[in-house]
Amino acid sequence: MLPAVYAMIARWSAEHYHSIVVCIIFIGQDAGIILGLFLSGYLCDYGFAGGWPSVFYVFGMAGTACAILWFLLCYDSPQTHPRISKAELDYWERVRDTPDSEGPPSTPWREILTSAPCWALALALFADVCFYFNLATVLPLFLHDILGVNMATNGIMCMIPYAASFVLLPFAGAFVDWLRSPGRLSTNFVRKAVCVIGLTLSGVFLLLSGYVVGCNRLLVILNMTVAVFGSCLTSTTVATNQLDLAPLHAGAIMGFTSSIAFTGAIIGPLTVGALTSEQSTIDEWRHVFFLTAGVGAIGAIVFVLFGSGKRQSWADE
């Protein structure tokens, strides 16, 4: 799905709006987590088909409905959309930065797979995915095992950081686009600076949750909220940089970087399970937080050294 989305973004948005467009699209991710945390608990207790099976039925049907809407409403380019107005089409003709192609472009896989900026982006995206999705899956367990939060309260508390992300993510994207507008800062500098700031915030406030806040539930959620905001900032780079490097091949680059990055969503919960398998104590969870913060630090350093916000020489091939 993601490669198709990025191919669409490259054709349907101007370069100077890429960050805000991507961030608006990605708030759907936060909305899904918020709705999933809230609705899953309710369906497990009161749903049909015995409770928990209804979770799979409901979200499976929702995914099918979204797929149908995608096929009905989405088109390859503004030129092929049957309901676009002439004024809007003229606007896209003026502002677009992706060259026309009569068919799907030939993907320069050799250049992508040997590109240091692409690999640096993949590692930074891996670090962000490790934090973001691991937090979504293990935060309820942390609140239950360490803070003794019951199931009814757990879902509501876990929703708060992602609700904040839902609200703040578009503003973060707009701010980043403002920073890199003509006469201010270069896209290359902004992408690297924001990535480092975001991953640093995520790591530092995740660690604080294990060392400073004790058993204060409010402070834990506040720390987690700031940490998720750091992930919002990181997303304005790791979810957009594909379009900086090569808009015409952004879908392919997203497919490549995501294939590497989303292994973090698989490895992360398995690692948490291994590190907290003994007693699920605060000391064991501190190891989890240190490991997650360490992955973020490595991702930030690699992206600063090898990442780029510049269009690559093979971008229009």
N, C-alpha and C positions, 0 to 999 in steps of 0.2 A: 504493500500500500504506500509506504513512504516514498519510494522512488517515483511513483506516479504523481504523488502530491508535489514533489519538488520539480518534476518536469512541468507541471501546471503552473507553479509559482514563477518559474523562469519566463514563461510566456505571458503571464497575466499580471505581472507587477513590474514597476520600474525599479532600477537598481537602488535608487536613494530611498526606497520604501521597503526594502527587503526585510529588515529587522522587524518592523512593526507588523508586516503581513504575516511573517512566520510566527511571531508571538501570538497574534490573534488566532491563528489556526491552532496553535499548540495549547491554548486555554481549554480546548476540547478535551485534552488529556487530563487536565486538572478537574474539569467537570465530571469526567468519567470516574476518577478516583473518589471524588466527593460523593457522587451518586452511588457508586459501588459500595463504599463503606457504610453509607446510611441504609441503602435498600437491601443489601445482602443480609445484614443483621435482622431486619424486619422480616424478610422472606424466610430466613431460617426458622424463626419462631412461629410465623403465621402464614407462610406461603402454602401453595397447593402442592400436590404430589409428594406429600410427606415432609414438607419444609425445605431442607437444603437443596433437593433436586430442582426446585422451582427457580433457584438462582441461575442455574445453567440454562433453563428454558427461556427465562425472561431476557437475559443478556444475549443469548444466541439469537432470539427473534429480533432484538434491537440491532444487532450487527447485520442481520439479513436486510432489515429495513434501510439501514444506512447504505448498504451496497447497492440496493435498488435505486435509491435517490442519487447516488454517485453516477450510475449509468444513465439516468434520465436527465440530469442537470449539468453534468460536466462535459466540456468540449476541449479539444486539443489546443485551440488558440482563439483569440478574439475574432479572427477572420472567418472561422468556421462556426461561430455561435449564431443560431438562427434568430435570436431575440435581442441582439445587441443593437443599440442605436447608432446612427451615423456619427453623431457628436462624440460618443464614447469611443468608437472605433478610430476616429481621427485623433483622439487624445492618445490612444495606445500607439498609433503610428509615430507620434512625435516623441514619446518618452521611452519606448522600449529600447533595450540594449542587447536583446538576443536576436541573432540573425534568423531570417526565414529559412525554412528547409521544406522541400516538397514531401519528404518522408522522414521517418525516424533517423536521426543522425547516427553515423557509425561511431561506436564508442571507442576512444583511444585507451583501451585497457592497459596496454604496456606503459603508457605515460602515467596513468592513474596509479598503477601498482608500484611504480618506481618513483613516485613523487613524495618527497619528504614532507611537504605541507599536508598532503592527504593522510599520511600515516600519523603525523602529529595531531591532526584533527580527529582521527579515529581514536587515539589514546585519550585525548581530552574529552571526547564524547563518552568513551568508556568510563572515565572517572565520574562524569556527571550522571550517567545511567546507574552506576554502582550506588551512588548516594541517593538519587531520587527514587528509584524503584525499590531499592532495598528498604528505604525508610517507609515507603508505602506498605510493604509486606511485613516488616518486622516491628514497626512502631507499636501496633496493637499488642504484640507479645511483650515488648519492653514495658509498656504501661501496666499490663496485667501482672507480669512476674515481679517487677521491681517496685512499682508504686501501688499495686493492689487494686487497680481500677477494674470495676465490674464491667461486664459485656455491654450493658445499656449505656454507660457513660463512656466507654472506650471508643465506640464509633464516633460519638460527637467530638471528643477531644482530638481524635486523629484527623477529623475533617478540618479543623481550624487552620493548620499550616497550609493545606492545599486550597482552602477557601481564600486565604491571603494571596497565594500564588495566582489564583484565578483572577483576582482583582488587579494585582500589581504587574503581572507579566506584560500586558499591552503597554503600560506606561514605561516599563523598562525598555521595550523595543523602540518606542517613540523617542525616548531620551538618547538611546544609542545612535539612532538615525540622525538626531539633531547634532550630536557630537561630531559625526563624520560628514556632515554637510559641508559644501564648499566654503572655504575661508576659516574652517575650524581645525579639526584634527584629521589625520589620515585614517582610512579604514584599517590599515595594517596596525597602527598604534592602538586604535580603539578596540579592535578585536582582542589583541593580546592583553591589554590592560584590564578590560572587563572580564576576560576569562580568569585571570589571576585573582582579581578582587572577588569574583563570585566563588571560585573554588576555595579561596582562603576563608571567606565568611562561612561557607558550609562546613569546612573542617573544624574551625575554631569553635563555633557554637555547638557543633555536635559533641566535641570534647567537653565543653562546659556542662553539657547535660549530664555527663557522667561524673564530674568532679566537683562542681560548684553548687549545683542546685539542690543536692541532697534528695529529700523526698517531697519537695515542694512541687506539686503537680502544675501549678500555674507557671512557675519559672521554667519547668521542663518544656511546656508547650510554647512559651515565649521564645526560648532558645531554639526549639525546633522550627518555629515560624521564621526566625531570622535566618536559620540555616537553609530553609526552603527558599527564602528570598535570594540567598546567595546562588542557589541553583537556578533561579529565574534569570539572574544576571549572566550566569554561565551559558544558559540556553540561548541568549541573544548572540553568542558567538558560535557555539558548537552546533546549533540547529540552523545557522544561517551561512556559515563560512563556505559551505558547498557552493552557494550561489556567487560568492566572491571569487572563488578559484576558477570556475568554469560554468557559467549559467547554462550553456547549451547541454552540458553533461552533468548538471547538478543531480539529476535523478540517479545516474549511475554512481556518482560519488557518494550520494546518500546511501545507496544500497551497499556499497563497499564498507563505508565507515560504520553503518548500523550493524552489518554482519559481525564486525568485531566488537562493537560497543555493547550490543545487547546480550552478548555472552555474560556481561556483568549482571544482568537481571536473572541469569540462571545460576552463576557461580556464587553470587552474593548470599542468597538465602541458604544455600548449602553450607557456605562458610559460617554463617551465623549459627546454623544448627550445630555445626561441629564445635564451635567455640563456646557455646552455651549449653552443651549436652549434659554437663555434670550436674549443676544445680541451678543454672540461670541466675547467678549472683551479679551484683553490681561490678565486681572485679572482672568477671567474664565479659560483661557488656562493655566495659572500658576497653578491653582488647578489640572488640568489634569496632568501636568508635575510632580507636587509634589506627586500625587497619584501613578503614574507610577514608579517614583524613589523610593517611599516607598515600593512598592511591590518588587522591585529589591533588596532593602536592606534586607527585611525579607527573601527573597529567598537565598541571600548570607549567612546570619547568620545561617539559618537552615542547609544549605549544609555544612558549616564549622563544625557545631556541630554534625551532624548526618550522613552526607554523607561519602562515602568511595570510594577509588580507588582500593580496594583489592578484589580479587575473593572470593565470598561467599562460606560458607561451603557446601551449597546445590547446587552449580553451576553445578556439573557434574552428578547430580541425573537423 
